Amino acid sequence: MSTVAQRLERAILDLVEARGPGRSICPSEAARAVGDEGWRDLMEPAREVARELAAQGRVVVTSGETVLSPADEWKGPVRIRPVP
């Protein structure tokens, strides 16, 4: 895992924990925390890290109220939540 991916992973996990149960974050929040002015370039990597974390059972990724499978293609905005 690259250093940027590691930083994104840590940011996602820290933000989800800080937000608390029943609440979610946007991948852009992690991208902003890691990338400062260049955060937009980190959006796809942030989504990929979220996918990996979901595959490991460490977070839940949703679109609306639908839980997304890490194995499926994701379209549109997603949110990252703590595991219930």
PDB file of N, CA, C and O in Angstrom:
ATOM      1  N   MET A   1       0.850  -1.183   0.000  1.00  0.00           N
ATOM      2  CA  MET A   1       0.000   0.000   0.000  1.00  0.00           C
ATOM      3  C   MET A   1       0.889   1.237   0.000  1.00  0.00           C
ATOM      4  O   MET A   1       1.846   1.322   0.769  1.00  0.00           O
ATOM      5  N   SER A   2       0.569   2.190  -0.862  1.00  0.00           N
ATOM      6  CA  SER A   2       1.367   3.411  -0.959  1.00  0.00           C
ATOM      7  C   SER A   2       1.171   4.281   0.278  1.00  0.00           C
ATOM      8  O   SER A   2       0.230   4.093   1.049  1.00  0.00           O
ATOM      9  N   THR A   3       2.070   5.226   0.445  1.00  0.00           N
ATOM     10  CA  THR A   3       1.977   6.148   1.574  1.00  0.00           C
ATOM     11  C   THR A   3       0.687   6.951   1.511  1.00  0.00           C
ATOM     12  O   THR A   3       0.046   7.168   2.539  1.00  0.00           O
ATOM     13  N   VAL A   4       0.294   7.397   0.320  1.00  0.00           N
ATOM     14  CA  VAL A   4      -0.946   8.157   0.174  1.00  0.00           C
ATOM     15  C   VAL A   4      -2.137   7.283   0.554  1.00  0.00           C
ATOM     16  O   VAL A   4      -3.040   7.739   1.257  1.00  0.00           O
ATOM     17  N   ALA A   5      -2.147   6.048   0.102  1.00  0.00           N
ATOM     18  CA  ALA A   5      -3.241   5.134   0.449  1.00  0.00           C
ATOM     19  C   ALA A   5      -3.283   4.897   1.959  1.00  0.00           C
ATOM     20  O   ALA A   5      -4.364   4.831   2.545  1.00  0.00           O
ATOM     21  N   GLN A   6      -2.134   4.772   2.578  1.00  0.00           N
ATOM     22  CA  GLN A   6      -2.086   4.590   4.032  1.00  0.00           C
ATOM     23  C   GLN A   6      -2.647   5.814   4.744  1.00  0.00           C
ATOM     24  O   GLN A   6      -3.387   5.686   5.720  1.00  0.00           O
ATOM     25  N   ARG A   7      -2.296   6.993   4.258  1.00  0.00           N
ATOM     26  CA  ARG A   7      -2.808   8.226   4.864  1.00  0.00           C
ATOM     27  C   ARG A   7      -4.315   8.346   4.657  1.00  0.00           C
ATOM     28  O   ARG A   7      -5.035   8.783   5.555  1.00  0.00           O
ATOM     29  N   LEU A   8      -4.793   7.958   3.468  1.00  0.00           N
ATOM     30  CA  LEU A   8      -6.235   7.978   3.215  1.00  0.00           C
ATOM     31  C   LEU A   8      -6.956   6.989   4.124  1.00  0.00           C
ATOM     32  O   LEU A   8      -8.013   7.304   4.670  1.00  0.00           O
ATOM     33  N   GLU A   9      -6.394   5.804   4.285  1.00  0.00           N
ATOM     34  CA  GLU A   9      -6.994   4.806   5.173  1.00  0.00           C
ATOM     35  C   GLU A   9      -7.114   5.345   6.584  1.00  0.00           C
ATOM     36  O   GLU A   9      -8.171   5.247   7.207  1.00  0.00           O
ATOM     37  N   ARG A  10      -6.033   5.913   7.087  1.00  0.00           N
ATOM     38  CA  ARG A  10      -6.046   6.460   8.445  1.00  0.00           C
ATOM     39  C   ARG A  10      -7.071   7.588   8.554  1.00  0.00           C
ATOM     40  O   ARG A  10      -7.803   7.667   9.540  1.00  0.00           O
ATOM     41  N   ALA A  11      -7.126   8.463   7.543  1.00  0.00           N
ATOM     42  CA  ALA A  11      -8.075   9.576   7.563  1.00  0.00           C
ATOM     43  C   ALA A  11      -9.513   9.059   7.565  1.00  0.00           C
ATOM     44  O   ALA A  11     -10.345   9.545   8.330  1.00  0.00           O
ATOM     45  N   ILE A  12      -9.807   8.083   6.717  1.00  0.00           N
ATOM     46  CA  ILE A  12     -11.164   7.521   6.661  1.00  0.00           C
ATOM     47  C   ILE A  12     -11.540   6.936   8.015  1.00  0.00           C
ATOM     48  O   ILE A  12     -12.608   7.237   8.548  1.00  0.00           O
ATOM     49  N   LEU A  13     -10.676   6.110   8.566  1.00  0.00           N
ATOM     50  CA  LEU A  13     -10.990   5.466   9.840  1.00  0.00           C
ATOM     51  C   LEU A  13     -11.128   6.486  10.969  1.00  0.00           C
ATOM     52  O   LEU A  13     -12.025   6.362  11.804  1.00  0.00           O
ATOM     53  N   ASP A  14     -10.260   7.482  11.004  1.00  0.00           N
ATOM     54  CA  ASP A  14     -10.340   8.516  12.043  1.00  0.00           C
ATOM     55  C   ASP A  14     -11.619   9.345  11.897  1.00  0.00           C
ATOM     56  O   ASP A  14     -12.291   9.630  12.888  1.00  0.00           O
ATOM     57  N   LEU A  15     -11.952   9.729  10.667  1.00  0.00           N
ATOM     58  CA  LEU A  15     -13.145  10.544  10.444  1.00  0.00           C
ATOM     59  C   LEU A  15     -14.423   9.773  10.770  1.00  0.00           C
ATOM     60  O   LEU A  15     -15.341  10.323  11.379  1.00  0.00           O
ATOM     61  N   VAL A  16     -14.485   8.507  10.369  1.00  0.00           N
ATOM     62  CA  VAL A  16     -15.663   7.689  10.657  1.00  0.00           C
ATOM     63  C   VAL A  16     -15.827   7.521  12.169  1.00  0.00           C
ATOM     64  O   VAL A  16     -16.934   7.616  12.698  1.00  0.00           O
ATOM     65  N   GLU A  17     -14.723   7.274  12.847  1.00  0.00           N
ATOM     66  CA  GLU A  17     -14.785   7.110  14.301  1.00  0.00           C
ATOM     67  C   GLU A  17     -15.228   8.405  14.979  1.00  0.00           C
ATOM     68  O   GLU A  17     -16.051   8.384  15.894  1.00  0.00           O
ATOM     69  N   ALA A  18     -14.683   9.520  14.530  1.00  0.00           N
ATOM     70  CA  ALA A  18     -15.030  10.811  15.125  1.00  0.00           C
ATOM     71  C   ALA A  18     -16.490  11.168  14.869  1.00  0.00           C
ATOM     72  O   ALA A  18     -17.140  11.774  15.721  1.00  0.00           O
ATOM     73  N   ARG A  19     -17.006  10.799  13.708  1.00  0.00           N
ATOM     74  CA  ARG A  19     -18.395  11.107  13.359  1.00  0.00           C
ATOM     75  C   ARG A  19     -19.360  10.315  14.220  1.00  0.00           C
ATOM     76  O   ARG A  19     -20.417  10.815  14.604  1.00  0.00           O
ATOM     77  N   GLY A  20     -18.989   9.064  14.524  1.00  0.00           N
ATOM     78  CA  GLY A  20     -19.786   8.264  15.444  1.00  0.00           C
ATOM     79  C   GLY A  20     -20.791   7.346  14.776  1.00  0.00           C
ATOM     80  O   GLY A  20     -21.013   7.420  13.567  1.00  0.00           O
ATOM     81  N   PRO A  21     -21.398   6.474  15.580  1.00  0.00           N
ATOM     82  CA  PRO A  21     -22.359   5.492  15.080  1.00  0.00           C
ATOM     83  C   PRO A  21     -23.559   6.161  14.398  1.00  0.00           C
ATOM     84  O   PRO A  21     -24.047   7.201  14.842  1.00  0.00           O
ATOM     85  N   GLY A  22     -24.015   5.541  13.321  1.00  0.00           N
ATOM     86  CA  GLY A  22     -25.187   6.044  12.621  1.00  0.00           C
ATOM     87  C   GLY A  22     -24.934   7.249  11.744  1.00  0.00           C
ATOM     88  O   GLY A  22     -25.860   7.744  11.099  1.00  0.00           O
ATOM     89  N   ARG A  23     -23.706   7.736  11.701  1.00  0.00           N
ATOM     90  CA  ARG A  23     -23.347   8.900  10.890  1.00  0.00           C
ATOM     91  C   ARG A  23     -22.361   8.456   9.829  1.00  0.00           C
ATOM     92  O   ARG A  23     -21.791   7.369   9.931  1.00  0.00           O
ATOM     93  N   SER A  24     -22.152   9.276   8.815  1.00  0.00           N
ATOM     94  CA  SER A  24     -21.276   8.883   7.717  1.00  0.00           C
ATOM     95  C   SER A  24     -20.395  10.044   7.286  1.00  0.00           C
ATOM     96  O   SER A  24     -20.610  11.196   7.665  1.00  0.00           O
ATOM     97  N   ILE A  25     -19.394   9.701   6.478  1.00  0.00           N
ATOM     98  CA  ILE A  25     -18.522  10.711   5.877  1.00  0.00           C
ATOM     99  C   ILE A  25     -18.535  10.520   4.372  1.00  0.00           C
ATOM    100  O   ILE A  25     -18.916   9.464   3.867  1.00  0.00           O
ATOM    101  N   CYS A  26     -18.119  11.539   3.678  1.00  0.00           N
ATOM    102  CA  CYS A  26     -17.929  11.474   2.233  1.00  0.00           C
ATOM    103  C   CYS A  26     -16.442  11.194   1.980  1.00  0.00           C
ATOM    104  O   CYS A  26     -15.589  11.680   2.723  1.00  0.00           O
ATOM    105  N   PRO A  27     -16.126  10.419   0.943  1.00  0.00           N
ATOM    106  CA  PRO A  27     -14.711  10.196   0.629  1.00  0.00           C
ATOM    107  C   PRO A  27     -13.941  11.504   0.430  1.00  0.00           C
ATOM    108  O   PRO A  27     -12.729  11.550   0.642  1.00  0.00           O
ATOM    109  N   SER A  28     -14.639  12.561   0.027  1.00  0.00           N
ATOM    110  CA  SER A  28     -13.963  13.848  -0.180  1.00  0.00           C
ATOM    111  C   SER A  28     -13.387  14.403   1.117  1.00  0.00           C
ATOM    112  O   SER A  28     -12.398  15.136   1.089  1.00  0.00           O
ATOM    113  N   GLU A  29     -13.993  14.063   2.253  1.00  0.00           N
ATOM    114  CA  GLU A  29     -13.473  14.540   3.532  1.00  0.00           C
ATOM    115  C   GLU A  29     -12.089  13.965   3.785  1.00  0.00           C
ATOM    116  O   GLU A  29     -11.196  14.675   4.249  1.00  0.00           O
ATOM    117  N   ALA A  30     -11.904  12.687   3.483  1.00  0.00           N
ATOM    118  CA  ALA A  30     -10.585  12.061   3.639  1.00  0.00           C
ATOM    119  C   ALA A  30      -9.610  12.626   2.613  1.00  0.00           C
ATOM    120  O   ALA A  30      -8.450  12.889   2.929  1.00  0.00           O
ATOM    121  N   ALA A  31     -10.087  12.812   1.380  1.00  0.00           N
ATOM    122  CA  ALA A  31      -9.227  13.379   0.331  1.00  0.00           C
ATOM    123  C   ALA A  31      -8.749  14.776   0.722  1.00  0.00           C
ATOM    124  O   ALA A  31      -7.584  15.117   0.519  1.00  0.00           O
ATOM    125  N   ARG A  32      -9.640  15.572   1.277  1.00  0.00           N
ATOM    126  CA  ARG A  32      -9.270  16.922   1.712  1.00  0.00           C
ATOM    127  C   ARG A  32      -8.269  16.879   2.866  1.00  0.00           C
ATOM    128  O   ARG A  32      -7.330  17.673   2.914  1.00  0.00           O
ATOM    129  N   ALA A  33      -8.480  15.943   3.796  1.00  0.00           N
ATOM    130  CA  ALA A  33      -7.585  15.840   4.950  1.00  0.00           C
ATOM    131  C   ALA A  33      -6.163  15.475   4.531  1.00  0.00           C
ATOM    132  O   ALA A  33      -5.195  15.888   5.169  1.00  0.00           O
ATOM    133  N   VAL A  34      -6.046  14.702   3.460  1.00  0.00           N
ATOM    134  CA  VAL A  34      -4.735  14.236   3.009  1.00  0.00           C
ATOM    135  C   VAL A  34      -4.150  15.137   1.927  1.00  0.00           C
ATOM    136  O   VAL A  34      -2.941  15.364   1.904  1.00  0.00           O
ATOM    137  N   GLY A  35      -4.981  15.647   1.038  1.00  0.00           N
ATOM    138  CA  GLY A  35      -4.484  16.313  -0.153  1.00  0.00           C
ATOM    139  C   GLY A  35      -4.456  17.818  -0.171  1.00  0.00           C
ATOM    140  O   GLY A  35      -3.948  18.407  -1.125  1.00  0.00           O
ATOM    141  N   ASP A  36      -4.990  18.469   0.861  1.00  0.00           N
ATOM    142  CA  ASP A  36      -5.038  19.928   0.889  1.00  0.00           C
ATOM    143  C   ASP A  36      -5.602  20.468  -0.427  1.00  0.00           C
ATOM    144  O   ASP A  36      -6.710  20.101  -0.819  1.00  0.00           O
ATOM    145  N   GLU A  37      -4.861  21.326  -1.104  1.00  0.00           N
ATOM    146  CA  GLU A  37      -5.330  21.941  -2.354  1.00  0.00           C
ATOM    147  C   GLU A  37      -5.508  20.933  -3.486  1.00  0.00           C
ATOM    148  O   GLU A  37      -6.323  21.152  -4.382  1.00  0.00           O
ATOM    149  N   GLY A  38      -4.762  19.841  -3.458  1.00  0.00           N
ATOM    150  CA  GLY A  38      -4.848  18.836  -4.513  1.00  0.00           C
ATOM    151  C   GLY A  38      -5.813  17.703  -4.187  1.00  0.00           C
ATOM    152  O   GLY A  38      -5.680  16.605  -4.726  1.00  0.00           O
ATOM    153  N   TRP A  39      -6.779  17.957  -3.313  1.00  0.00           N
ATOM    154  CA  TRP A  39      -7.671  16.893  -2.836  1.00  0.00           C
ATOM    155  C   TRP A  39      -8.477  16.243  -3.946  1.00  0.00           C
ATOM    156  O   TRP A  39      -8.783  15.054  -3.857  1.00  0.00           O
ATOM    157  N   ARG A  40      -8.829  16.982  -4.986  1.00  0.00           N
ATOM    158  CA  ARG A  40      -9.653  16.403  -6.056  1.00  0.00           C
ATOM    159  C   ARG A  40      -8.944  15.231  -6.744  1.00  0.00           C
ATOM    160  O   ARG A  40      -9.592  14.286  -7.194  1.00  0.00           O
ATOM    161  N   ASP A  41      -7.625  15.298  -6.822  1.00  0.00           N
ATOM    162  CA  ASP A  41      -6.856  14.207  -7.424  1.00  0.00           C
ATOM    163  C   ASP A  41      -6.890  12.946  -6.562  1.00  0.00           C
ATOM    164  O   ASP A  41      -6.538  11.863  -7.028  1.00  0.00           O
ATOM    165  N   LEU A  42      -7.312  13.086  -5.312  1.00  0.00           N
ATOM    166  CA  LEU A  42      -7.343  11.942  -4.400  1.00  0.00           C
ATOM    167  C   LEU A  42      -8.731  11.331  -4.248  1.00  0.00           C
ATOM    168  O   LEU A  42      -8.910  10.401  -3.462  1.00  0.00           O
ATOM    169  N   MET A  43      -9.712  11.836  -4.984  1.00  0.00           N
ATOM    170  CA  MET A  43     -11.072  11.307  -4.848  1.00  0.00           C
ATOM    171  C   MET A  43     -11.149   9.834  -5.233  1.00  0.00           C
ATOM    172  O   MET A  43     -11.689   9.029  -4.473  1.00  0.00           O
ATOM    173  N   GLU A  44     -10.625   9.471  -6.382  1.00  0.00           N
ATOM    174  CA  GLU A  44     -10.694   8.060  -6.797  1.00  0.00           C
ATOM    175  C   GLU A  44      -9.867   7.173  -5.865  1.00  0.00           C
ATOM    176  O   GLU A  44     -10.335   6.104  -5.475  1.00  0.00           O
ATOM    177  N   PRO A  45      -8.639   7.591  -5.496  1.00  0.00           N
ATOM    178  CA  PRO A  45      -7.910   6.777  -4.514  1.00  0.00           C
ATOM    179  C   PRO A  45      -8.658   6.634  -3.179  1.00  0.00           C
ATOM    180  O   PRO A  45      -8.604   5.575  -2.554  1.00  0.00           O
ATOM    181  N   ALA A  46      -9.346   7.682  -2.744  1.00  0.00           N
ATOM    182  CA  ALA A  46     -10.114   7.601  -1.489  1.00  0.00           C
ATOM    183  C   ALA A  46     -11.248   6.588  -1.618  1.00  0.00           C
ATOM    184  O   ALA A  46     -11.513   5.828  -0.688  1.00  0.00           O
ATOM    185  N   ARG A  47     -11.914   6.578  -2.763  1.00  0.00           N
ATOM    186  CA  ARG A  47     -12.984   5.601  -2.992  1.00  0.00           C
ATOM    187  C   ARG A  47     -12.418   4.177  -3.031  1.00  0.00           C
ATOM    188  O   ARG A  47     -13.048   3.242  -2.535  1.00  0.00           O
ATOM    189  N   GLU A  48     -11.239   4.019  -3.616  1.00  0.00           N
ATOM    190  CA  GLU A  48     -10.619   2.692  -3.664  1.00  0.00           C
ATOM    191  C   GLU A  48     -10.207   2.206  -2.268  1.00  0.00           C
ATOM    192  O   GLU A  48     -10.355   1.026  -1.947  1.00  0.00           O
ATOM    193  N   VAL A  49      -9.698   3.112  -1.456  1.00  0.00           N
ATOM    194  CA  VAL A  49      -9.355   2.734  -0.082  1.00  0.00           C
ATOM    195  C   VAL A  49     -10.629   2.372   0.684  1.00  0.00           C
ATOM    196  O   VAL A  49     -10.638   1.416   1.459  1.00  0.00           O
ATOM    197  N   ALA A  50     -11.700   3.133   0.469  1.00  0.00           N
ATOM    198  CA  ALA A  50     -12.981   2.812   1.106  1.00  0.00           C
ATOM    199  C   ALA A  50     -13.460   1.426   0.670  1.00  0.00           C
ATOM    200  O   ALA A  50     -13.981   0.658   1.478  1.00  0.00           O
ATOM    201  N   ARG A  51     -13.278   1.119  -0.608  1.00  0.00           N
ATOM    202  CA  ARG A  51     -13.654  -0.207  -1.129  1.00  0.00           C
ATOM    203  C   ARG A  51     -12.864  -1.309  -0.404  1.00  0.00           C
ATOM    204  O   ARG A  51     -13.432  -2.323   0.002  1.00  0.00           O
ATOM    205  N   GLU A  52     -11.560  -1.100  -0.247  1.00  0.00           N
ATOM    206  CA  GLU A  52     -10.716  -2.083   0.439  1.00  0.00           C
ATOM    207  C   GLU A  52     -11.128  -2.247   1.899  1.00  0.00           C
ATOM    208  O   GLU A  52     -11.188  -3.365   2.411  1.00  0.00           O
ATOM    209  N   LEU A  53     -11.411  -1.132   2.561  1.00  0.00           N
ATOM    210  CA  LEU A  53     -11.844  -1.194   3.954  1.00  0.00           C
ATOM    211  C   LEU A  53     -13.186  -1.911   4.080  1.00  0.00           C
ATOM    212  O   LEU A  53     -13.404  -2.664   5.030  1.00  0.00           O
ATOM    213  N   ALA A  54     -14.080  -1.678   3.128  1.00  0.00           N
ATOM    214  CA  ALA A  54     -15.379  -2.365   3.135  1.00  0.00           C
ATOM    215  C   ALA A  54     -15.181  -3.864   2.913  1.00  0.00           C
ATOM    216  O   ALA A  54     -15.845  -4.678   3.555  1.00  0.00           O
ATOM    217  N   ALA A  55     -14.277  -4.229   2.014  1.00  0.00           N
ATOM    218  CA  ALA A  55     -13.998  -5.645   1.761  1.00  0.00           C
ATOM    219  C   ALA A  55     -13.435  -6.331   3.003  1.00  0.00           C
ATOM    220  O   ALA A  55     -13.658  -7.523   3.215  1.00  0.00           O
ATOM    221  N   GLN A  56     -12.711  -5.581   3.815  1.00  0.00           N
ATOM    222  CA  GLN A  56     -12.141  -6.113   5.059  1.00  0.00           C
ATOM    223  C   GLN A  56     -13.149  -6.098   6.209  1.00  0.00           C
ATOM    224  O   GLN A  56     -12.871  -6.611   7.293  1.00  0.00           O
ATOM    225  N   GLY A  57     -14.319  -5.508   5.965  1.00  0.00           N
ATOM    226  CA  GLY A  57     -15.338  -5.427   7.006  1.00  0.00           C
ATOM    227  C   GLY A  57     -15.089  -4.350   8.035  1.00  0.00           C
ATOM    228  O   GLY A  57     -15.637  -4.403   9.136  1.00  0.00           O
ATOM    229  N   ARG A  58     -14.264  -3.366   7.691  1.00  0.00           N
ATOM    230  CA  ARG A  58     -13.909  -2.312   8.647  1.00  0.00           C
ATOM    231  C   ARG A  58     -14.805  -1.089   8.541  1.00  0.00           C
ATOM    232  O   ARG A  58     -14.894  -0.308   9.489  1.00  0.00           O
ATOM    233  N   VAL A  59     -15.473  -0.905   7.404  1.00  0.00           N
ATOM    234  CA  VAL A  59     -16.444   0.171   7.198  1.00  0.00           C
ATOM    235  C   VAL A  59     -17.570  -0.370   6.326  1.00  0.00           C
ATOM    236  O   VAL A  59     -17.471  -1.459   5.760  1.00  0.00           O
ATOM    237  N   VAL A  60     -18.637   0.407   6.230  1.00  0.00           N
ATOM    238  CA  VAL A  60     -19.747   0.110   5.335  1.00  0.00           C
ATOM    239  C   VAL A  60     -19.849   1.280   4.365  1.00  0.00           C
ATOM    240  O   VAL A  60     -19.816   2.438   4.782  1.00  0.00           O
ATOM    241  N   VAL A  61     -19.970   0.985   3.087  1.00  0.00           N
ATOM    242  CA  VAL A  61     -20.109   2.034   2.074  1.00  0.00           C
ATOM    243  C   VAL A  61     -21.538   1.981   1.557  1.00  0.00           C
ATOM    244  O   VAL A  61     -22.050   0.912   1.226  1.00  0.00           O
ATOM    245  N   THR A  62     -22.180   3.153   1.489  1.00  0.00           N
ATOM    246  CA  THR A  62     -23.570   3.217   1.077  1.00  0.00           C
ATOM    247  C   THR A  62     -23.772   4.241  -0.033  1.00  0.00           C
ATOM    248  O   THR A  62     -22.968   5.150  -0.238  1.00  0.00           O
ATOM    249  N   SER A  63     -24.875   4.053  -0.735  1.00  0.00           N
ATOM    250  CA  SER A  63     -25.392   5.032  -1.680  1.00  0.00           C
ATOM    251  C   SER A  63     -26.848   5.201  -1.297  1.00  0.00           C
ATOM    252  O   SER A  63     -27.651   4.287  -1.482  1.00  0.00           O
ATOM    253  N   GLY A  64     -27.190   6.354  -0.770  1.00  0.00           N
ATOM    254  CA  GLY A  64     -28.506   6.504  -0.174  1.00  0.00           C
ATOM    255  C   GLY A  64     -28.564   5.580   1.039  1.00  0.00           C
ATOM    256  O   GLY A  64     -27.682   5.618   1.897  1.00  0.00           O
ATOM    257  N   GLU A  65     -29.588   4.763   1.106  1.00  0.00           N
ATOM    258  CA  GLU A  65     -29.702   3.795   2.198  1.00  0.00           C
ATOM    259  C   GLU A  65     -29.235   2.398   1.790  1.00  0.00           C
ATOM    260  O   GLU A  65     -29.311   1.460   2.582  1.00  0.00           O
ATOM    261  N   THR A  66     -28.748   2.261   0.547  1.00  0.00           N
ATOM    262  CA  THR A  66     -28.319   0.967   0.031  1.00  0.00           C
ATOM    263  C   THR A  66     -26.866   0.699   0.380  1.00  0.00           C
ATOM    264  O   THR A  66     -25.989   1.504   0.067  1.00  0.00           O
ATOM    265  N   VAL A  67     -26.609  -0.435   1.029  1.00  0.00           N
ATOM    266  CA  VAL A  67     -25.235  -0.847   1.319  1.00  0.00           C
ATOM    267  C   VAL A  67     -24.642  -1.394   0.021  1.00  0.00           C
ATOM    268  O   VAL A  67     -25.234  -2.253  -0.633  1.00  0.00           O
ATOM    269  N   LEU A  68     -23.475  -0.890  -0.336  1.00  0.00           N
ATOM    270  CA  LEU A  68     -22.809  -1.288  -1.572  1.00  0.00           C
ATOM    271  C   LEU A  68     -21.827  -2.426  -1.313  1.00  0.00           C
ATOM    272  O   LEU A  68     -21.149  -2.460  -0.286  1.00  0.00           O
ATOM    273  N   SER A  69     -21.766  -3.333  -2.239  1.00  0.00           N
ATOM    274  CA  SER A  69     -20.791  -4.418  -2.164  1.00  0.00           C
ATOM    275  C   SER A  69     -19.455  -3.908  -2.691  1.00  0.00           C
ATOM    276  O   SER A  69     -19.416  -3.214  -3.707  1.00  0.00           O
ATOM    277  N   PRO A  70     -18.368  -4.242  -2.014  1.00  0.00           N
ATOM    278  CA  PRO A  70     -17.054  -3.831  -2.519  1.00  0.00           C
ATOM    279  C   PRO A  70     -16.724  -4.475  -3.866  1.00  0.00           C
ATOM    280  O   PRO A  70     -15.859  -3.987  -4.593  1.00  0.00           O
ATOM    281  N   ALA A  71     -17.403  -5.559  -4.196  1.00  0.00           N
ATOM    282  CA  ALA A  71     -17.128  -6.257  -5.456  1.00  0.00           C
ATOM    283  C   ALA A  71     -17.870  -5.654  -6.647  1.00  0.00           C
ATOM    284  O   ALA A  71     -17.530  -5.940  -7.795  1.00  0.00           O
ATOM    285  N   ASP A  72     -18.878  -4.824  -6.382  1.00  0.00           N
ATOM    286  CA  ASP A  72     -19.677  -4.249  -7.468  1.00  0.00           C
ATOM    287  C   ASP A  72     -19.117  -2.909  -7.928  1.00  0.00           C
ATOM    288  O   ASP A  72     -18.309  -2.283  -7.242  1.00  0.00           O
ATOM    289  N   GLU A  73     -19.566  -2.485  -9.105  1.00  0.00           N
ATOM    290  CA  GLU A  73     -19.219  -1.153  -9.600  1.00  0.00           C
ATOM    291  C   GLU A  73     -20.060  -0.131  -8.849  1.00  0.00           C
ATOM    292  O   GLU A  73     -21.257  -0.329  -8.642  1.00  0.00           O
ATOM    293  N   TRP A  74     -19.428   0.957  -8.446  1.00  0.00           N
ATOM    294  CA  TRP A  74     -20.142   2.016  -7.742  1.00  0.00           C
ATOM    295  C   TRP A  74     -20.350   3.174  -8.694  1.00  0.00           C
ATOM    296  O   TRP A  74     -19.431   3.588  -9.399  1.00  0.00           O
ATOM    297  N   LYS A  75     -21.569   3.693  -8.708  1.00  0.00           N
ATOM    298  CA  LYS A  75     -21.879   4.868  -9.518  1.00  0.00           C
ATOM    299  C   LYS A  75     -22.439   5.943  -8.610  1.00  0.00           C
ATOM    300  O   LYS A  75     -23.200   5.659  -7.685  1.00  0.00           O
ATOM    301  N   GLY A  76     -22.055   7.180  -8.881  1.00  0.00           N
ATOM    302  CA  GLY A  76     -22.593   8.293  -8.115  1.00  0.00           C
ATOM    303  C   GLY A  76     -21.942   8.451  -6.759  1.00  0.00           C
ATOM    304  O   GLY A  76     -20.949   7.794  -6.447  1.00  0.00           O
ATOM    305  N   PRO A  77     -22.518   9.335  -5.956  1.00  0.00           N
ATOM    306  CA  PRO A  77     -21.946   9.630  -4.642  1.00  0.00           C
ATOM    307  C   PRO A  77     -22.099   8.452  -3.679  1.00  0.00           C
ATOM    308  O   PRO A  77     -23.089   7.720  -3.712  1.00  0.00           O
ATOM    309  N   VAL A  78     -21.103   8.294  -2.834  1.00  0.00           N
ATOM    310  CA  VAL A  78     -21.132   7.258  -1.805  1.00  0.00           C
ATOM    311  C   VAL A  78     -20.816   7.891  -0.455  1.00  0.00           C
ATOM    312  O   VAL A  78     -20.233   8.972  -0.375  1.00  0.00           O
ATOM    313  N   ARG A  79     -21.213   7.195   0.591  1.00  0.00           N
ATOM    314  CA  ARG A  79     -20.918   7.601   1.956  1.00  0.00           C
ATOM    315  C   ARG A  79     -20.241   6.437   2.664  1.00  0.00           C
ATOM    316  O   ARG A  79     -20.455   5.277   2.311  1.00  0.00           O
ATOM    317  N   ILE A  80     -19.435   6.745   3.651  1.00  0.00           N
ATOM    318  CA  ILE A  80     -18.708   5.729   4.411  1.00  0.00           C
ATOM    319  C   ILE A  80     -19.177   5.806   5.865  1.00  0.00           C
ATOM    320  O   ILE A  80     -19.163   6.867   6.490  1.00  0.00           O
ATOM    321  N   ARG A  81     -19.591   4.651   6.381  1.00  0.00           N
ATOM    322  CA  ARG A  81     -20.119   4.586   7.745  1.00  0.00           C
ATOM    323  C   ARG A  81     -19.329   3.572   8.560  1.00  0.00           C
ATOM    324  O   ARG A  81     -18.678   2.683   8.010  1.00  0.00           O
ATOM    325  N   PRO A  82     -19.397   3.719   9.891  1.00  0.00           N
ATOM    326  CA  PRO A  82     -18.790   2.684  10.727  1.00  0.00           C
ATOM    327  C   PRO A  82     -19.590   1.386  10.594  1.00  0.00           C
ATOM    328  O   PRO A  82     -20.762   1.405  10.217  1.00  0.00           O
ATOM    329  N   VAL A  83     -18.966   0.300  10.897  1.00  0.00           N
ATOM    330  CA  VAL A  83     -19.655  -0.992  10.907  1.00  0.00           C
ATOM    331  C   VAL A  83     -20.611  -0.975  12.102  1.00  0.00           C
ATOM    332  O   VAL A  83     -20.203  -0.644  13.215  1.00  0.00           O
ATOM    333  N   PRO A  84     -21.893  -1.333  11.878  1.00  0.00           N
ATOM    334  CA  PRO A  84     -22.851  -1.295  13.003  1.00  0.00           C
ATOM    335  C   PRO A  84     -22.511  -2.308  14.079  1.00  0.00           C
ATOM    336  O   PRO A  84     -23.216  -2.401  15.084  1.00  0.00           O
TER     337      PRO A  84
END
